[in-house]
Amino acid sequence: MQNPAEIDSDAADRPTRNIFLRILFCGLWFVGLFFITYMAIGLISAAFTDTSKYQSHAEASSAASQSGGAFADRYGLLVFFTYIVVFIVLCFFRLLPGVSKYRKLKSQDA
């Protein structure tokens, strides 16, 4: 385990990222992950829809689409607030690229 003084000195030597770039990356990650989350929810809810009782592909597709809409109507707010909490945690722990204060140093070994 590193000494806290060493960790602070390492952070002081690293170049910082512009705050506006950090905010921009945070916003881009928010929008991108938002669409990916809701697309995944729609695909999963459509996959679990029983489409065997429909005669045509268009009817089955419409039923699957309505299933995703019904899920969004019922659980959309819960999913949205859960998404917000998870997104804030990912940003706080700097797990998303571009949102951390310090840039990663390039390895000198290469």
Secondary structure in CASP SS format (residue, H / E / C, confidence):
PFRMAT SS
TARGET T0000
AUTHOR 0000-0000-0000
METHOD secondary structure of the structure
MODEL  1
M C 1.00
Q C 1.00
N C 1.00
P H 1.00
A H 1.00
E H 1.00
I H 1.00
D H 1.00
S H 1.00
D H 1.00
A H 1.00
A H 1.00
D H 1.00
R C 1.00
P C 1.00
T E 1.00
R C 1.00
N C 1.00
I H 1.00
F H 1.00
L H 1.00
R H 1.00
I H 1.00
L H 1.00
F H 1.00
C H 1.00
G H 1.00
L H 1.00
W H 1.00
F H 1.00
V H 1.00
G H 1.00
L H 1.00
F H 1.00
F H 1.00
I H 1.00
T H 1.00
Y H 1.00
M H 1.00
A H 1.00
I H 1.00
G H 1.00
L H 1.00
I H 1.00
S H 1.00
A H 1.00
A H 1.00
F C 1.00
T C 1.00
D C 1.00
T C 1.00
S C 1.00
K C 1.00
Y C 1.00
Q C 1.00
S C 1.00
H H 1.00
A H 1.00
E H 1.00
A H 1.00
S H 1.00
S H 1.00
A H 1.00
A H 1.00
S H 1.00
Q H 1.00
S H 1.00
G H 1.00
G H 1.00
A H 1.00
F H 1.00
A H 1.00
D H 1.00
R H 1.00
Y H 1.00
G H 1.00
L H 1.00
L H 1.00
V H 1.00
F H 1.00
F H 1.00
T H 1.00
Y H 1.00
I H 1.00
V H 1.00
V H 1.00
F H 1.00
I H 1.00
V H 1.00
L H 1.00
C H 1.00
F H 1.00
F C 1.00
R C 1.00
L C 1.00
L C 1.00
P C 1.00
G C 1.00
V C 1.00
S C 1.00
K C 1.00
Y E 1.00
R C 1.00
K C 1.00
L C 1.00
K C 1.00
S C 1.00
Q C 1.00
D C 1.00
A C 1.00
END
